[in-house]
Amino acid sequence: MWSRAAWADVDSGLKAFEAGNYAVAQRELLPLRADPRAAFALGVMADHGLGTRIDPAAAAQFYSSAVRGGSVPAMVNLGMLYD
């Protein structure tokens, strides 16, 4: 179970991601990558080169982690990597 502080940190990182501030999003979400929401956002950044280089292998790892946490969008994106 995630603590209230960790949950707030993920929310902060996701807000930075949604605002296009990918450097801040990565800094805040990377330590919380076990959270499926953080892993999904990190996967999208690696998949599309948002704030980083395009890295399909890293995207697959992040998406896989998010899928293990129950993220359906991550499952779709992971499948699209192999399409």
C-alpha positions as CSV (number, residue, x, y, z in Angstrom):
1,M,0.0,0.0,0.0
2,W,1.3,3.5,-0.9
3,S,1.6,6.2,1.7
4,R,-0.3,9.4,1.4
5,A,3.0,11.2,0.7
6,A,4.0,8.8,-2.1
7,W,0.5,9.2,-3.6
8,A,0.9,13.0,-3.6
9,D,4.3,12.7,-5.2
10,V,2.9,10.6,-8.0
11,D,0.1,13.1,-8.5
12,S,2.7,15.9,-8.7
13,G,4.8,14.0,-11.2
14,L,1.7,13.3,-13.3
15,K,0.7,17.0,-13.3
16,A,4.2,17.9,-14.6
17,F,3.9,15.2,-17.3
18,E,0.5,16.5,-18.4
19,A,1.9,20.0,-18.5
20,G,4.7,18.9,-20.8
21,N,7.4,19.5,-18.1
22,Y,9.0,16.1,-18.8
23,A,12.3,16.8,-16.9
24,V,10.3,17.4,-13.7
25,A,8.0,14.5,-14.4
26,Q,10.9,12.1,-14.8
27,R,12.7,13.4,-11.7
28,E,9.5,12.9,-9.6
29,L,8.2,9.7,-11.1
30,L,11.4,7.6,-11.6
31,P,11.8,6.9,-7.8
32,L,8.1,5.9,-7.7
33,R,8.2,3.7,-10.8
34,A,6.7,0.7,-8.9
35,D,3.4,2.7,-8.9
36,P,1.6,1.7,-12.1
37,R,0.6,5.3,-12.9
38,A,4.2,6.5,-12.6
39,A,5.4,3.5,-14.7
40,F,2.9,4.2,-17.4
41,A,3.9,7.8,-17.7
42,L,7.6,6.9,-17.8
43,G,6.8,4.4,-20.5
44,V,5.0,7.0,-22.6
45,M,8.0,9.3,-22.2
46,A,10.5,6.6,-23.3
47,D,8.1,5.4,-26.1
48,H,7.7,8.8,-27.6
49,G,11.0,10.5,-26.7
50,L,9.4,13.1,-24.4
51,G,12.2,14.6,-22.4
52,T,14.4,11.7,-23.2
53,R,15.6,9.8,-26.3
54,I,13.2,7.3,-27.8
55,D,14.0,4.0,-26.0
56,P,11.6,1.1,-26.9
57,A,13.3,-1.3,-24.5
58,A,12.9,1.1,-21.5
59,A,9.3,1.8,-22.6
60,A,8.6,-2.0,-22.6
61,Q,10.0,-2.3,-19.1
62,F,8.0,0.6,-17.8
63,Y,4.8,-0.6,-19.5
64,S,5.3,-4.2,-18.3
65,S,5.6,-2.9,-14.7
66,A,2.4,-0.9,-15.1
67,V,0.6,-3.9,-16.6
68,R,1.6,-5.9,-13.5
69,G,0.0,-3.2,-11.5
70,G,-3.3,-3.5,-13.5
71,S,-2.9,-0.7,-16.1
72,V,-5.0,-1.4,-19.1
73,P,-3.6,1.5,-21.1
74,A,-0.1,0.2,-20.5
75,M,-1.2,-3.2,-21.8
76,V,-2.4,-1.6,-25.0
77,N,0.8,0.5,-25.4
78,L,3.0,-2.6,-24.7
79,G,1.1,-4.5,-27.4
80,M,1.6,-1.7,-29.8
81,L,5.4,-1.8,-29.3
82,Y,5.3,-5.3,-30.6
83,D,3.0,-4.5,-33.6
